């Protein structure tokens, strides 16, 4: 079933990421980590659906999406970047993506952090963040999504890695050497999201380190 939702607020998160807060239909329920197909409620874009994860909490009176805008080609996200408050989106029924299976390691690249945002916010409000770690890779410091909030929730259990050495954040990549150095317990769940090549390489490394297939959770 498709629902039309109205954009109530648009907030810049980074130079190319927008937080879009919308009305929430009655009875429209989801759990942290779930997603839906989203389209723009305009005749020429209504059939162009893209998957986005909810970044709002499940008991909020609104829906929130945190969306990276790719303005280098005329696609859905570029059009979303041009929307204004009062415009409408179309959302389908929710579907499962990354489900929380207990304390472990969250590994994200760029916009791959978005499926984890609601999960981490939910854990934080419940006081259940202990023993969860986040490794978050980006190109530059200006690309880090919600850096301050992630720091406040995770404290010393978040590590930001940058391709570019800025003298502040960790410089490097989430590769085999990094994982072997920073993972103490391969029996815990691993939550992985990012560019397909990154996810494939990380999953392969985790399995080689002794993680079981069942413990490596990622978008399929």
C-alpha positions in Angstrom: 0.0 0.0 0.0 1.3 3.4 -0.9 1.1 6.5 1.2 1.6 10.2 0.4 3.6 12.0 3.1 4.2 15.7 3.4 7.7 17.1 4.0 7.6 19.2 7.1 11.3 20.0 7.6 14.5 19.8 5.6 17.8 20.1 7.5 21.3 20.0 6.0 23.5 17.3 7.6 26.6 17.6 5.5 27.4 19.4 2.2 25.5 16.7 0.3 23.2 15.0 2.9 19.8 16.1 3.9 17.6 15.1 6.8 14.0 15.1 5.6 11.3 15.0 8.2 7.8 14.1 7.0 4.3 13.4 8.3 3.6 9.8 9.4 0.5 8.0 8.3 -1.7 6.5 11.0 -0.8 2.8 11.7 2.4 3.1 9.6 4.8 1.0 11.8 8.4 -0.1 11.5 11.3 -1.2 13.6 14.8 0.4 13.7 16.8 -0.8 10.7 13.8 -1.2 8.4 13.3 0.7 5.1 10.8 1.5 2.4 10.6 2.4 -1.2 10.4 6.2 -1.7 9.2 8.2 -4.7 8.6 11.9 -5.3 4.9 12.7 -5.6 5.1 14.4 -9.0 3.8 12.9 -12.2 7.2 12.5 -13.9 8.8 10.9 -10.8 6.0 8.8 -9.1 7.3 5.6 -10.6 11.0 6.2 -9.8 11.2 4.4 -6.5 14.4 4.1 -4.4 15.0 2.3 -1.0 15.7 4.5 2.0 16.0 3.5 5.7 14.0 5.3 8.4 16.3 7.2 10.6 13.6 8.3 13.0 12.7 6.2 16.0 9.7 3.9 15.8 7.6 5.8 18.3 8.1 9.3 16.8 5.1 11.2 15.4 7.0 11.7 12.1 9.1 9.9 9.6 12.6 10.9 8.9 15.0 9.9 6.1 18.7 10.9 6.0 19.5 11.0 2.3 22.7 11.6 0.3 22.1 13.9 -2.7 23.9 12.9 -5.9 23.7 16.1 -7.9 26.1 15.0 -10.6 23.2 13.3 -12.5 19.5 14.0 -12.9 18.3 11.2 -10.7 15.9 10.8 -7.8 18.2 12.1 -5.1 19.1 15.2 -7.1 15.3 15.8 -7.4 14.9 15.2 -3.6 17.6 17.8 -3.0 15.4 20.3 -4.8 12.3 19.6 -2.8 10.9 22.1 -0.3 8.8 21.9 2.8 5.2 21.2 1.8 6.2 18.9 -1.1 5.2 15.3 -0.9 6.9 11.9 -1.1 5.3 8.5 -1.7 6.2 5.6 0.6 5.4 1.9 0.2 5.0 -0.7 2.9 8.1 -1.3 5.1 10.5 -4.1 4.7 13.3 -5.6 6.7 16.9 -4.8 6.0 19.5 -4.9 8.9 18.0 -6.4 12.1 19.8 -5.9 15.4 21.0 -9.2 16.8 22.9 -8.0 19.9 26.0 -6.1 20.9 28.7 -6.2 18.2 30.5 -4.2 15.5 28.9 -1.7 13.1 30.9 -1.1 10.0 29.8 1.6 7.6 31.1 3.4 4.6 29.7 6.8 3.7 25.9 6.8 3.3 26.0 3.2 4.5 25.6 4.6 8.0 22.0 5.4 7.4 20.6 1.9 8.2 22.4 2.0 11.6 21.2 5.5 12.7 17.8 4.4 14.1 19.2 1.2 15.6 21.9 3.2 17.4 19.4 5.9 18.5 17.1 3.2 19.9 20.0 1.5 21.8 21.1 4.8 23.2 17.7 5.7 24.5 17.3 2.3 26.1 20.8 2.5 27.7 21.9 -0.6 25.8 24.8 0.9 23.8 27.5 -0.8 25.9 29.7 -3.2 24.0 28.7 -1.9 20.6 31.4 -0.4 18.4 31.2 1.6 15.2 33.8 1.9 12.5 32.8 4.6 10.0 34.8 5.3 6.8 34.5 8.4 4.7 36.6 10.3 2.1 37.0 13.5 4.1 35.9 15.0 7.4 33.2 17.1 5.7 31.5 13.8 4.5 31.0 12.4 8.0 27.2 12.1 8.7 26.1 13.0 12.2 29.6 13.0 13.7 28.7 14.8 16.9 25.6 12.7 17.6 27.5 9.4 17.0 30.3 10.6 19.3 27.7 11.5 22.0 26.1 8.1 21.7 29.1 5.9 21.4 31.9 7.8 23.1 35.2 6.1 22.7 33.5 3.2 20.9 33.4 5.0 17.6 36.3 5.2 15.2 36.1 7.6 12.1 38.5 6.7 9.3 39.2 9.0 6.4 40.9 8.5 3.0 42.3 12.0 3.5 44.6 12.7 6.4 43.3 15.7 8.3 45.4 15.2 11.4 42.4 14.7 13.6 40.7 11.5 12.5 42.1 8.1 11.9 43.7 7.9 8.4 43.2 4.7 6.6 40.8 2.1 5.4 38.7 -0.6 7.0 40.8 -3.4 5.5 42.2 -6.7 6.8 44.9 -5.1 8.9 42.5 -2.6 10.5 39.9 -5.3 11.3 42.5 -7.7 12.8 43.9 -4.9 15.0 40.5 -3.6 16.2 38.3 -6.6 16.6 38.7 -8.5 19.8 35.8 -10.9 19.6 34.8 -12.5 16.2 31.9 -14.3 17.9 29.9 -11.1 18.1 27.5 -9.9 15.4 28.9 -7.7 12.6 26.6 -5.2 10.9 28.1 -4.1 7.6 26.8 -1.5 5.1 28.4 0.6 2.4 29.4 0.5 -1.2 29.1 -3.1 -2.6 32.8 -3.7 -3.1 33.6 -2.6 0.4 30.9 -4.8 1.9 32.0 -7.8 -0.1 35.7 -7.3 0.9 34.9 -6.8 4.6 32.5 -9.8 4.8 35.2 -12.0 3.1 37.8 -10.8 5.6 35.5 -11.3 8.6 34.7 -14.9 7.6 38.4 -15.6 7.1 39.0 -14.2 10.7 36.5 -16.8 12.1 33.2 -14.9 12.0 30.3 -17.2 11.1 28.1 -16.3 8.1 25.1 -16.1 10.4 26.8 -13.4 12.5 27.6 -11.1 9.5 24.5 -9.0 8.9 24.3 -6.8 5.8 21.9 -5.6 3.1 21.3 -8.3 0.5 
